Amino acid sequence: MSSPSHLKYLSAYPEHLLTQVRRLIDEERLADHLRQRYPQAHAIRTDKALYGYVQDLKDDYLRNAEPVAKVGYDSKIGIVQQALGLHTAVSRVQGGRLKAKHEIRIGTVFRDAPPEFLRMIAVHELAHLKEKDHDKVFYKLCCWMEPQYHQYEFDLRLYLTQLELGGERLWG
């Protein structure tokens, strides 16, 4: 039986879902379940391609938001820190004005992930351009940019659970 610590990425979900996840784990079917739902990895491998991908999403949904100066994969972002991506605003004084440059970094574990997972993370980090806190307005914005946001987030948490249990990377 899977221990509660193996479900740390899913702790906020209702018990009936956790029971289903435990069953998948106990029957060693979690990896197959994820592969069936998400058969292939995305093709965005470089930081340049990732920047273009995120910029296209921003142009489609957040045209009036502040620009993003840099986007890239970051090997320092790990599951251990419980971060999948980071949005930072680097502030600098230029002349007499304070300028903020926004940067988005996405953990390299998602270089070999399904396109749905990458989109969910990119949407999440872009939403921070408008909303700093993880509140109702923030998640409403995420769902506007990606209607399946919550499903992809749940399935991504299943994948993180798979990795934590010592399972293989499914798409790399």
N, C-alpha and C positions, 0 to 999 in steps of 0.2 A: 504494500500500500504506500502511496506517495505521502510524504510527510508534509505538514502545513508549510514548512519553510520552503518547500519546492514550489509552492504556489504564491510566493510573495508578490509576483507581478500581477496576480489576479485577486488579491485579498479584498478589493473593494466590490467584487462582483457577488451576486446572490448565490446562495448555497446550491440551488438546483443546477446552476452552470458549473460550479466547482465540482459537483458530483459527476457531471458528464466528463469534465476534464480529468478527474482522478481515474475514471473508467478507461479513458483513452490511454492514460499513462500506464495503468496497471496491465492493460492488454497490449502494451507496446505498439499502439496504433497512432500515437500523436504525430510522428513524422509523416506517416502515410496520409493522415487527414490533412495536414498542411500542404503536402505536395499535390494532393488531389485538388484542393481549392486554388492553389497558386502554382501552376506547373512550371513556370520558368522565371528566370531572373531578368531584370531590366538590362538595357545595354549602355547605361550611362556610367562610364568607367573613369573618366578624367574629371579633374576639377573644372576645367573649361566647359565641358559638356554639362556638368552639374550646375554651373553658374547660368548657362543658357536655359536650362530646364527650369530653374527656380525663377529666373527673370521672366520667362514666358508665363508662368503661373501668376507672378506679381502683376504683369501687364494685363492679364485677363481679369483679375479680380481686385487688385489693389493699386490701380493706376495713380491715385492721389497720395498714396503712402510715400514716406521718405524713401530715397533710393537705397539699394543694397550695394555696398561697395565690393564685398568679397563673399564668395561662396566656395566651400570646398569640403572634401572628406578630411576627417581628422582622426588619426590613429590614437590620439591621447584621450579621446572620448570613449569611455568604456562602460560596459554594463555595470561594472562595480560601482561607479559613481551614480548609477541609476539615471543616466542621461543618454538620450538617443541622438540628440542634436542640441546645439546651443545657438542662441541669438544674443549677440553682444552689440552694444553701442559704444564705440571708442570715441571719447570726447577730446577735442583739441581746440585750442584757442588760435584763431586765424584772424589777424588784425585785432579789432576790438570785439569780435564775435566768437561765440562758442559754437563749434561745428561738431555734429555727431555723425560718425560713419558707422553704418550698420553692417555687421558681418554675420553670416550663417555658416555654422560648421555642423556636419553630419558625420556620425560615427562610421568608421570604415567597415564595420560589420554589415552595413547596409549597401556596400558597393555590390555585393552579391545577393541581393534580396529581390523579391518580386516588385514589379512597378507600383503595385498598390501600396506597399509598405513605404517605398521612397516618397510617393506622393503624399501619404499621410504625414510623414515627418516634415516634408517641405512645407506643406500647408500649415502645420502646427507652428513651425518657426516663423513663417510669414505672418501668421496671425499676431505674433508678438510685435510686429511693426505698429499695429493699431491698439492692441490690448496687452498690457504687461502681465496682468494676473490671470490665473487659470480659473476664471469665473464663468458664469452663465453666458455673458456676452462673448467671451473668448471662444467658447465651444460652439456657440451659434455661428460665429464667423467661420470657424473651421468647417462646420457642416454646410455652410453656404458655398465654400470653395470646393468641398468634397462631400457630397451627400452620404457616402458610405463611410465617413470618417470613423464613427464609433465601431463599426464592424471591423474595419482594418486595424484600428487600435487594439481591439480585443484579440484578433488573430496574431498581431505582432507580439502581444504579450504571451500568447501561446508559444510562439517561436522562441521568445526569450526563455520561457520555461523549458522548452526542448533543449536549448543550449546549456542551461544551468544543470539539467539532469545528465549532462555529459553526452548529449546527443550530437550527431554530426550537423555541420552546416548543410542545409538542404539544397542550396542553389549555387554553391561556390565550387 
